[in-house]
Amino acid sequence: MSAKGIILAGGKGTRLYPMTSIISKQLQPVYDKPMIYYPLATLMLAGIQDILLISTPEDIPRFEALLGDGSRWGISINYCVQERPEGLPQAYLLGESFIDGNQSALILGDNLFYGKLDFFRKGLENTDGGTIFAYRVENPSAYGVVEFDSDYKVVSIEEKPQKPKSNFAIPGLYIFDSDVCELAKSLKPSARGELEITDVHKHYLNQNKLNVVQIGRGIAWLDTGTPENLIEAGTFIMAIEKRQGTKIACLEEIALMQGFISKSEFLNTVDALPNCDYKNYCLKILE
């Protein structure tokens, strides 16, 4: 059975206010595409076609208007309303029937990855237990931090520690087996009133079932939670696209290259796009 994909695109995006006063953070533009295209592309590039998008009651209709059911890209997108944000593990409570006993990959809607996704595919190969990723950063105290030994076995996990034990942050991309749903039900809210993803990690660690995959050089992980981060991400995407003449997170191109859709289906999808640079790029792909 292939893994299910979950995109958590809820929350109020208060750090981006007033931009997010009427439009979800994950619908803001990152250079030439809505932010949500990037995590969706990450799941598709890993071969995941069955996807659940979780967001607020106000924003679900906007995501549905943008993405539809996903069929034009050869994928299936389901939607789930999150009435109140109560922590990342809430995704496993809301998505239990969708996961339906399968392995699942959860990606946060504001996390962008660029580069070869072999690290993600490698993580999906481990179907027993959980897999998290480690990415070297300059300011680890702003993130969840993982410490591991020379065999990449996890030694400790800390949430935003003042004195980090390593420079490796945990990005917003997690893979767990079907046990995660029952585990999420047993969690208690932390002092800030939310279920903590770190508690999920620690449970799997205590069971000796938590793997860590290091994301090496050549991969960019971009967090878009602040105005500065958003501009940096857009500038990065623009620089790569202009330099290489290729688009990052072009869902039509990914669907074709992954074999999710045929050439004729690709042309039908692209035909329906309005005249724009994005459409012109898609038409160039077949040349």
C-alpha positions in Angstrom: 0.0 0.0 0.0 1.3 3.4 -0.9 1.5 6.2 1.7 -1.2 8.7 2.2 -0.3 12.4 2.2 -1.6 15.1 4.5 -1.1 18.8 4.2 -1.8 20.8 7.3 -2.7 24.3 6.1 -4.7 25.7 9.0 -3.8 28.3 11.6 -4.2 32.1 11.5 -0.8 33.0 10.1 -0.6 35.9 12.7 3.1 36.5 12.0 2.1 37.6 8.5 -0.7 39.9 9.5 -2.3 42.0 8.0 -1.6 39.9 4.8 -3.4 37.0 6.4 -6.4 39.0 7.7 -8.6 37.7 4.8 -6.4 35.2 2.9 -4.8 32.1 4.3 -1.0 32.1 4.7 -0.8 29.0 2.4 -2.6 30.9 -0.4 -0.1 33.8 -0.4 2.1 33.9 -3.4 5.7 32.5 -3.3 7.1 34.2 -6.4 4.7 33.0 -9.2 2.6 30.3 -7.4 0.4 30.0 -4.3 2.4 28.7 -1.4 0.2 25.5 -1.2 1.6 24.4 -4.6 5.0 23.7 -3.1 4.1 21.1 -0.3 1.7 19.6 -2.8 4.5 19.2 -5.3 6.7 17.6 -2.6 4.1 14.9 -2.0 3.6 14.3 -5.7 7.3 14.1 -6.4 7.5 11.3 -3.8 4.8 9.4 -5.7 1.9 10.2 -3.3 -1.4 10.6 -5.1 -4.0 10.3 -2.2 -3.9 13.6 -0.3 -5.9 15.2 2.5 -5.8 19.0 2.9 -6.7 20.3 6.4 -7.6 23.9 6.9 -10.0 26.4 8.5 -13.7 26.6 7.8 -13.2 29.9 6.0 -10.3 28.8 3.8 -11.4 25.3 2.7 -13.7 26.7 0.0 -10.8 28.8 -1.3 -8.5 25.8 -1.5 -11.3 23.8 -3.2 -11.7 26.6 -5.8 -7.9 26.6 -6.5 -7.2 22.9 -6.5 -10.5 21.1 -7.0 -10.4 17.3 -6.5 -6.9 17.1 -8.0 -8.0 14.9 -10.9 -6.4 17.2 -13.5 -3.0 16.2 -12.0 -3.9 12.6 -11.7 -4.2 12.8 -7.9 -7.1 12.7 -5.4 -7.4 15.7 -3.0 -9.8 15.4 0.0 -10.6 18.3 2.4 -11.1 18.4 6.1 -12.1 21.3 8.3 -10.1 22.2 11.4 -12.4 24.2 13.6 -9.6 25.3 15.9 -5.8 24.8 15.7 -4.9 22.5 18.6 -1.4 21.3 17.6 0.1 19.3 14.7 -0.9 15.9 16.0 -4.5 17.0 15.6 -4.0 16.2 11.9 -4.0 12.5 12.9 -7.2 12.8 14.8 -9.0 14.6 11.9 -7.4 12.4 9.3 -7.9 9.0 11.0 -10.5 7.7 8.5 -8.5 9.1 5.6 -5.3 7.3 6.8 -7.3 4.1 7.2 -4.5 1.9 8.5 -1.9 3.2 6.0 1.5 4.8 6.4 1.1 8.6 6.1 3.4 11.6 5.3 2.4 14.9 7.0 3.8 18.1 5.5 3.1 21.6 6.8 1.6 23.9 4.3 4.3 26.6 4.8 7.3 24.3 4.3 9.0 24.4 1.0 11.7 21.9 -0.2 13.9 22.3 -3.3 16.3 19.7 -4.7 16.4 16.0 -5.2 13.8 14.4 -2.8 15.7 11.1 -2.4 15.8 11.8 1.4 12.0 11.8 1.4 11.7 8.7 -0.7 14.2 6.9 1.6 12.1 7.8 4.6 9.0 6.3 3.0 10.8 3.0 2.6 10.7 2.6 6.4 7.1 1.4 6.9 7.5 0.4 10.6 7.5 3.2 13.1 8.3 6.8 12.3 10.8 8.9 10.3 11.8 12.5 10.8 14.3 14.6 9.0 17.3 16.6 10.1 18.4 19.8 8.4 21.5 21.8 9.5 20.6 25.4 10.4 22.4 28.4 11.9 19.7 29.1 14.5 18.5 25.7 15.8 16.9 27.2 19.0 14.1 28.4 16.7 13.0 24.9 15.9 12.6 21.4 17.2 16.1 20.0 17.4 17.2 16.4 17.0 20.4 14.9 18.4 21.6 11.6 16.8 24.6 9.3 17.0 27.1 8.3 14.3 24.6 5.7 13.0 21.8 8.3 12.7 19.9 6.8 15.6 18.0 9.5 17.5 19.5 10.3 21.0 17.2 13.2 22.0 14.6 15.6 20.7 14.0 19.0 22.2 11.5 21.7 21.2 13.1 25.2 20.7 15.9 24.6 23.3 17.9 27.5 24.6 21.0 25.4 24.5 20.6 23.1 21.5 22.5 19.8 21.5 23.0 19.9 17.8 22.6 22.2 14.8 20.0 19.9 13.2 16.4 21.2 13.0 13.4 19.0 12.3 11.5 20.3 9.2 7.7 20.2 9.0 7.7 16.8 7.2 6.9 13.6 9.1 6.3 10.0 8.2 4.5 7.6 10.5 2.9 4.2 10.4 -0.8 3.7 11.2 -0.2 3.6 15.0 0.1 7.4 15.0 -3.7 7.8 15.1 -4.2 5.9 18.3 -1.1 7.6 19.7 -2.5 11.0 18.9 -5.7 10.1 20.9 -3.6 9.5 24.0 -1.7 12.8 24.0 -2.4 15.5 26.5 -2.1 19.2 25.6 1.1 21.0 26.7 1.3 24.1 28.8 0.4 26.2 25.7 -2.8 24.2 25.3 -1.8 22.3 22.2 -0.9 18.7 21.3 2.8 18.7 20.5 4.4 16.8 17.6 7.5 16.4 19.8 5.5 14.1 22.0 4.7 11.9 19.0 8.4 11.8 18.2 9.4 10.9 21.8 6.8 8.1 21.9 8.3 6.5 18.8 11.8 7.1 20.2 10.9 5.3 23.4 9.6 2.4 21.4 12.9 2.4 19.5 10.9 3.0 16.3 12.0 6.5 15.3 14.4 6.9 12.4 16.1 10.1 11.3 17.2 10.9 7.7 19.7 13.7 7.3 18.9 16.2 4.5 22.3 16.8 3.0 23.8 19.7 1.0 22.1 20.6 -2.2 18.6 20.6 -0.7 16.9 23.9 0.3 14.3 23.9 3.1 12.4 27.1 3.3 10.1 28.1 6.1 7.7 30.9 5.1 6.2 31.9 8.4 7.4 35.6 8.6 7.4 38.4 6.0 11.2 38.1 5.7 11.0 34.4 5.2 8.3 34.8 2.5 10.4 37.3 0.6 13.5 35.2 0.9 11.6 32.1 -0.4 10.1 34.0 -3.3 13.5 35.5 -4.2 15.1 32.0 -4.1 12.4 30.5 -6.3 12.7 33.4 -8.8 16.5 33.1 -9.0 16.4 29.3 -9.7 13.6 29.6 -12.2 15.2 32.4 -14.1 18.6 30.9 -14.1 17.5 27.4 -15.2 14.5 28.2 -17.3 12.5 25.6 -15.4 9.7 26.0 -13.0 9.6 24.7 -9.4 6.4 23.1 -8.3 4.7 23.2 -11.7 2.0 20.6 -10.8 1.1 19.9 -14.5 4.7 19.1 -15.3 5.2 16.9 -12.2 2.0 15.0 -13.0 3.2 14.3 -16.5 6.7 13.3 -15.5 5.4 11.1 -12.7 3.1 9.3 -15.1 0.0 10.4 -13.2 -1.5 11.8 -16.4 -1.0 11.0 -20.1 0.2 13.5 -22.7 -3.4 14.1 -24.0 -4.6 14.6 -20.4 -1.7 17.1 -19.9 -2.7 19.0 -23.0 -6.4 19.1 -21.9 -5.4 20.5 -18.5 -3.0 23.1 -20.0 -5.5 24.1 -22.6 -7.9 25.1 -19.8 -5.4 27.5 -18.3 -5.7 31.2 -19.2 -3.0 32.7 -21.4 0.0 33.4 -19.2 3.6 32.7 -18.7 2.8 29.6 -16.7 0.7 28.2 -19.6 3.5 29.0 -22.1 6.0 27.1 -19.9 3.7 24.1 -19.8 3.3 24.1 -23.5 7.2 24.2 -23.9 7.6 21.1 -21.8 6.2 18.9 -24.6 8.6 20.5 -27.2 
